[in-house]
Amino acid sequence: MGARDADPREPDLGAGTGKASRTSKASKAGKAAASASATEPTAEPVAEIVALDPLAAPTHTLPGIGPAFAMRLAEKGLETVEDLLWCLPRRYDDVRDAKGLAEVETLADGVRATFVAKVRSSRMIFARGRRWAEARIASTDFGTDGASDLVQSASAVIRWFNVWAGIEKRMPAGSIVTLSGAVKKREGRLEFANPDILAIELPETPEQIAAEAAGTPAAKKPMPTIIARYPEVTGVPGARLRQACQTACARVGASADDGVPASVEQAARLPSLADTLAHLHAPPPEITIEELAALNRGDSAWQKRLAFGELFALGVAVAMRRRERRQDAAVACPRDPVLDGVLATALPFQLTKAQRRSIDELWDDLAQPSPMNRLLQGDVGAGKTCVAFAAALQVARANRQTAVMAPTELLAEQHFETWNAWAKGSGLRIEILTASTPKPLRASLLALLGAGHVDVLIGTHSLIAESVGFGALGLVIIDEQHRFGVAQRAKLRDKGDGQGAPHLLVMTATPIPRTLALTAYGDLDLSILDELPPGRLPVTTQLLGGKRGETAAYKVIAERVAAGERAYVVCPKVEDDGESETTWKDATTVADEVAALMPQLRVGLVHGRLDSDRRDRVMRAFKEGEVDVLVATTVIEVGVDVPAATVMVVHDAERFGLAQLHQLRGRVGRGTAGGQCMLVSHGTISEDGRTRLDAMAATTDGFVIAEADLALRGPGELLGPRQAGVPRLRFGSLQQHTDLLLEARGHAERILDEDPDLVRPEHESLRRALARRFAQSVYGAESG
């Protein structure tokens, strides 16, 4: 449990969890020297590194860290003094209110307690191929030679498993120990398994007793009152890691800099970074119980200071990228006074207030000589397509072209049919290009496109082929942007004619949480469709379980189809492979089951393993009423608009993510008859699964669901690896620090207003921080 060179008063703090590493800003020379130091320290290069940059000095330059210790630290990424500085405690134990063992006996099982006791005996036990340490302890009033005291004293047995030998030497009889662990009682006897050892006070030696009797007592090392608990590093006693980190803080804490200018710290009423690190590594003994509780929750003023530093740098990075884009040149498309009348004539319905607001925002952007970069988000059925159509109208009036890229051929065809119907009264020339376009037609289409005789080209990935050239591309519209990677979007946008960058509109029916809109998409202006068209009824959602729930769901399908409506049945798997241990419903089997249970219905099947032509044929048949029930996997998540589809059954619904469930549910209720979604679970549901299903049943508001999804999955998983711009934060949290993010972004904008290029001396450290973070891909590439 200890190490031979460990201070017996500073014990191993036991096992812990958490990640201790942080990518250091140290130079490559510093890293190389740190690694080399584990076997053969060389004084001259190390001294040079320490002189140049104390933060980059190898860990072995700190007192108490030898080659073996340095090697173990390096295995966890702790190679430099700065790495140790940023290795922060994961929790703090308060020894000031440690209980006596007799008081602990009154606590219930499972309650965590910090207590002080005297060691009666300690030993290592080897039995049945295992080993563990065992100590017998008693109340501190237990005498070393008085068995009679034991009758009145509380006692307990402590066991530590998977520990190093030597505990009997670290914790001899008569020692006073401070421990923290969960109370357990067995047959009335108090026991603890693997409690944390917070402090050990060794019994006085004969020499110390003699010195006290002579009136010259030896100085004692003061016992700590607040114990900082660090993440576990295999092979390193917790006390030694704590000592190393606190020594690093004492040496270089004042030199640390995360780029936040002093003026921003003062304006935001934040402590300095040096004070923050000092308090986090070694909270003062006078810290209040409330302040210590805040530290353990992670929301103290000092922890918020670290989060602010990351969010501020992120805010500066996003704002700089946003400003850089606005410096690009674009061909302005002036707002024509007749547009309102043309649009009103073209559309067979009245615009909602949200649509009108969003169209005005787009028309104002398009009239500028800098490229529009706008994200249009709204729930399924909120009317994004007509907003995009309005933007294309304005671009066409300026003799520029629009490219519309959809993720599937079927969706591209649906856009083509819809836009063509609207274009009859507007004069727009609209064409479609997909992989299925015949070669002769493709050749003539590309010739017309290059000559500027096509106003709007709708297509799929085919639009980014090198052979596709626009005569005067003025606007790029990306539908369901999460289906396309950054490189694909950029490749389409690069097809401009050299007169200026095309304007960009990206659309999504998966609402994006506010914090991600400010960060991963922070360089895009935001338009939100937060209302549905008149007459559109919300979809009702039910949670059903087991075979009984499945029977009830199929009964609803039979009734709704008999009334002339259509239904989806969604499964998480394509087919039963016979190898998986799970019993999830598969679409192939379910399609057969539905056909057998309801022979009067026409059942179709689509999934990702079908070729695109066959899949599109089945979905077209469903749309045209030749199929009553469509059994599918999530390939219908982004699908066609089928107003007659009013009911959906999702099997094993807990297996899907919130965003997926919300998109799937959006396939029904797109007409005026309303919709019904039944989420059927088969078997035991995990806590996360239950949370997702409850969220789906509680609301149809996509923005509320998006926030819940962010809380469950985090930003990285939510956006996926194809979407760049997802910030990786260690101290800040996009879920918890929304207000702090907004405040940090406000300060970032102010700094850039005053110093757009960050050339002032007081912003030098901010420049370095940004360069370091971009070099480490902390903020990713552009998201548009």
GIDA-V366494 format. One record per helix or strand of 3 or more residues. SS is the DSSP state (h for helix, s for strand). FROM is the first residue (numbers start at 0). TO is the last residue. If there is no record, write none. Layout:
BEGIN
<<SS | FROM | TO> <SS | FROM | TO>>
END
This chain:
BEGIN
<<h | 27 | 36> <h | 42 | 51> <h | 53 | 55> <h | 58 | 60> <h | 66 | 74> <h | 80 | 84> <s | 90 | 93> <h | 100 | 103> <s | 111 | 126> <s | 129 | 137> <h | 146 | 151> <s | 154 | 160> <h | 166 | 169> <s | 175 | 181> <s | 183 | 185> <s | 188 | 192> <s | 195 | 200> <h | 205 | 212> <s | 225 | 228> <h | 237 | 254> <h | 261 | 266> <h | 272 | 280> <h | 288 | 296> <h | 300 | 325> <h | 338 | 345> <h | 352 | 365> <s | 372 | 377> <h | 383 | 396> <s | 400 | 404> <h | 408 | 422> <s | 429 | 432> <h | 438 | 449> <s | 455 | 458> <h | 460 | 463> <s | 472 | 477> <h | 480 | 482> <h | 485 | 492> <s | 502 | 507> <h | 513 | 517> <s | 524 | 528> <s | 539 | 544> <h | 545 | 561> <s | 565 | 569> <h | 586 | 596> <s | 602 | 605> <h | 611 | 622> <s | 628 | 631> <h | 633 | 635> <s | 644 | 650> <h | 652 | 654> <h | 657 | 664> <s | 675 | 680> <h | 686 | 697> <h | 701 | 718> <h | 737 | 753> <h | 760 | 774>>
END
